[in-house]
Amino acid sequence: MSQTKEHWEKVYTERKPDEVSWFQEVPTLSLALIEQAGIPKDAAILDMGAGASRLVDRLLAKGYSRVSVLDISGQALSYAKERLGATATKVRWIEADATEFTPPEIYDLWHDRAVFHFLTAEVDRERYLHSLRNGLRVGGTLILAAFAPDGPEKCSGLNVCRYDAASAQAVLGTEFELLQEADEAHRTPWDKEQRFKYLVFRRR
């Protein structure tokens, strides 16, 4: 087991899904940006590094039928499957490291509120981008949420990279066209504010 996987399995073993700082009862901004992308209900959607996020519940409730959920932690995915019950069979569950992920299909929309800002090493960012290019269709939508420049410097005991539109664009390159950006003042379960930057790109 890699150190990264061991870390996240420990996090989700020691804490319930609603006890982690990134918990959202309703992922309002993510849902709004996905709907604004204008994709059909049978479009292929990947929630990258989803953990036990409730985004999948809301997407299924809105009629999206091809949702994949990826996380490095099997325990996190187990929480989500248990919560969904019989509905969990409608989801493609993928237990994998985002930097070693070989996409099993081509996605119309790639959503990431959890992984990108943890990739502090250039080699890991390059591996992530390799998976992204292999997995997102040309013309597809990338929704990337990361800690903003005035957001936390650490999360779950790990260092993070903070992003604005320009710095994220520099990492992604000209292959991705910025369409929209939005700010979120996320409140943790203990009512502490965390500043996020949401960026919507189209793959050229």
PLY file of the C-alpha trace (Angstrom):
ply
format ascii 1.0
element vertex 204
property float x
property float y
property float z
element edge 203
property int vertex1
property int vertex2
end_header
0.00 0.00 0.00
1.39 3.41 -0.97
1.86 6.12 1.64
-0.82 8.21 -0.06
-3.37 5.41 0.01
-2.46 4.55 3.60
-3.00 8.18 4.60
-6.49 8.43 3.11
-7.62 5.02 4.32
-6.61 6.15 7.82
-8.52 9.42 7.45
-11.74 7.66 6.44
-11.32 4.92 9.04
-10.86 7.39 11.90
-13.51 9.91 10.80
-17.05 9.69 9.51
-17.76 11.33 6.14
-19.41 14.35 7.79
-16.42 14.86 10.11
-13.87 15.83 7.44
-13.19 19.48 6.63
-14.34 19.24 3.01
-17.78 17.78 3.81
-20.73 19.40 2.03
-24.30 18.40 2.77
-25.25 19.84 -0.63
-22.46 20.53 -3.17
-24.36 23.52 -4.53
-21.69 25.15 -6.68
-20.49 21.88 -8.23
-24.07 20.98 -9.16
-24.71 24.42 -10.66
-21.56 24.31 -12.80
-22.29 20.77 -14.01
-25.81 21.79 -15.04
-24.47 24.92 -16.74
-22.17 22.72 -18.84
-25.29 21.69 -20.74
-24.37 18.03 -21.11
-27.10 15.44 -21.75
-28.32 13.25 -18.92
-26.57 10.23 -20.44
-23.20 11.99 -20.68
-20.24 10.27 -19.02
-19.30 12.11 -15.80
-16.28 11.41 -13.59
-16.11 12.69 -10.01
-12.37 12.53 -9.40
-11.21 12.01 -5.81
-14.80 12.04 -4.63
-14.24 10.37 -1.29
-17.67 9.93 0.29
-19.02 13.09 -1.39
-22.77 13.47 -1.80
-22.42 14.87 -5.30
-23.18 11.46 -6.80
-26.48 11.28 -4.90
-27.58 14.62 -6.33
-26.49 13.77 -9.87
-28.46 10.53 -9.83
-31.49 12.35 -8.42
-31.27 14.83 -11.33
-31.33 11.97 -13.82
-27.67 11.69 -14.83
-27.20 8.04 -15.68
-23.47 7.53 -16.40
-21.67 8.68 -13.29
-18.28 7.30 -12.26
-16.84 7.94 -8.81
-13.10 7.58 -8.21
-11.15 7.68 -4.97
-7.94 6.21 -3.65
-9.70 5.15 -0.43
-11.80 2.02 -0.54
-13.24 2.97 2.85
-14.50 6.30 1.47
-16.18 4.55 -1.45
-17.73 2.03 0.94
-19.37 4.87 2.87
-20.86 6.25 -0.35
-22.09 2.84 -1.53
-23.69 2.14 1.84
-25.42 5.52 1.82
-26.84 4.97 -1.67
-28.03 1.44 -0.97
-29.54 -0.29 -4.00
-28.96 2.86 -6.08
-25.20 2.27 -5.82
-25.45 -0.27 -8.65
-26.13 2.63 -11.04
-22.66 4.06 -10.39
-19.27 2.95 -11.69
-16.98 2.83 -8.64
-13.23 3.12 -9.21
-10.69 2.63 -6.43
-7.48 4.14 -7.81
-4.73 6.70 -7.32
-5.43 9.70 -9.54
-1.77 9.80 -10.62
-1.86 6.15 -11.74
-5.35 6.11 -13.23
-5.98 4.60 -16.66
-9.45 5.82 -17.69
-11.71 2.91 -18.69
-13.82 5.21 -20.88
-13.86 8.72 -22.33
-15.67 11.29 -20.20
-17.75 14.27 -21.27
-17.24 16.00 -17.93
-14.42 15.63 -15.36
-15.11 17.11 -11.91
-12.35 17.46 -9.31
-12.86 19.21 -5.98
-10.43 17.03 -4.09
-7.25 15.92 -5.82
-5.52 18.61 -7.85
-4.43 20.87 -5.00
-2.77 17.93 -3.21
-0.40 17.34 -6.14
2.56 19.36 -4.90
5.18 17.48 -6.95
5.50 18.28 -10.65
5.80 14.59 -11.53
2.43 13.89 -9.90
0.80 16.80 -11.73
2.17 15.48 -15.02
0.81 12.01 -14.30
-2.57 13.49 -13.45
-2.60 15.49 -16.68
-1.72 12.34 -18.62
-4.83 10.65 -17.20
-6.90 13.76 -17.86
-5.85 13.93 -21.51
-6.56 10.23 -21.95
-9.92 10.45 -20.22
-11.59 13.72 -21.23
-12.88 14.07 -24.77
-11.96 17.01 -26.95
-14.72 19.56 -26.33
-15.34 18.06 -22.90
-15.68 20.06 -19.69
-13.21 20.14 -16.81
-14.47 21.53 -13.51
-11.50 22.06 -11.25
-11.93 23.25 -7.68
-8.87 23.94 -5.56
-7.90 26.02 -2.58
-7.74 29.67 -3.58
-4.65 31.85 -3.03
-6.16 32.94 0.31
-7.21 29.39 1.20
-5.53 26.89 3.54
-1.88 25.98 3.08
-2.52 22.49 4.42
-5.39 20.02 4.47
-5.64 16.77 6.40
-2.04 17.27 7.51
-0.75 17.50 3.93
0.72 20.48 2.07
-1.34 21.79 -0.82
-0.92 24.06 -3.83
-3.27 27.04 -4.00
-4.55 28.28 -7.34
-6.10 31.18 -9.15
-7.16 31.05 -12.80
-3.74 32.05 -14.14
-1.71 29.53 -12.14
-4.10 26.69 -12.94
-4.00 27.62 -16.63
-0.21 27.55 -16.52
-0.26 23.96 -15.27
-2.98 22.76 -17.66
-1.57 24.47 -20.74
-3.23 25.95 -23.81
-5.06 22.69 -24.52
-7.64 23.85 -21.96
-9.68 27.01 -22.46
-10.95 28.80 -19.35
-14.69 29.43 -19.61
-15.67 30.49 -16.11
-14.42 30.98 -12.59
-16.23 31.20 -9.28
-15.31 31.63 -5.63
-16.62 29.60 -2.72
-16.32 30.33 0.99
-16.71 26.78 2.24
-17.67 26.28 5.88
-16.15 23.24 7.54
-18.23 21.12 9.97
-16.61 23.14 12.79
-17.63 26.41 11.07
-14.20 27.48 9.84
-14.03 29.20 6.46
-11.98 27.75 3.62
-11.63 29.69 0.36
-11.97 27.66 -2.85
-11.55 28.69 -6.48
-13.73 26.86 -9.02
-12.54 26.90 -12.63
-14.40 25.60 -15.66
-12.36 24.67 -18.73
-13.15 23.25 -22.15
-10.64 20.90 -23.71
-9.69 22.32 -27.09
0 1
1 2
2 3
3 4
4 5
5 6
6 7
7 8
8 9
9 10
10 11
11 12
12 13
13 14
14 15
15 16
16 17
17 18
18 19
19 20
20 21
21 22
22 23
23 24
24 25
25 26
26 27
27 28
28 29
29 30
30 31
31 32
32 33
33 34
34 35
35 36
36 37
37 38
38 39
39 40
40 41
41 42
42 43
43 44
44 45
45 46
46 47
47 48
48 49
49 50
50 51
51 52
52 53
53 54
54 55
55 56
56 57
57 58
58 59
59 60
60 61
61 62
62 63
63 64
64 65
65 66
66 67
67 68
68 69
69 70
70 71
71 72
72 73
73 74
74 75
75 76
76 77
77 78
78 79
79 80
80 81
81 82
82 83
83 84
84 85
85 86
86 87
87 88
88 89
89 90
90 91
91 92
92 93
93 94
94 95
95 96
96 97
97 98
98 99
99 100
100 101
101 102
102 103
103 104
104 105
105 106
106 107
107 108
108 109
109 110
110 111
111 112
112 113
113 114
114 115
115 116
116 117
117 118
118 119
119 120
120 121
121 122
122 123
123 124
124 125
125 126
126 127
127 128
128 129
129 130
130 131
131 132
132 133
133 134
134 135
135 136
136 137
137 138
138 139
139 140
140 141
141 142
142 143
143 144
144 145
145 146
146 147
147 148
148 149
149 150
150 151
151 152
152 153
153 154
154 155
155 156
156 157
157 158
158 159
159 160
160 161
161 162
162 163
163 164
164 165
165 166
166 167
167 168
168 169
169 170
170 171
171 172
172 173
173 174
174 175
175 176
176 177
177 178
178 179
179 180
180 181
181 182
182 183
183 184
184 185
185 186
186 187
187 188
188 189
189 190
190 191
191 192
192 193
193 194
194 195
195 196
196 197
197 198
198 199
199 200
200 201
201 202
202 203
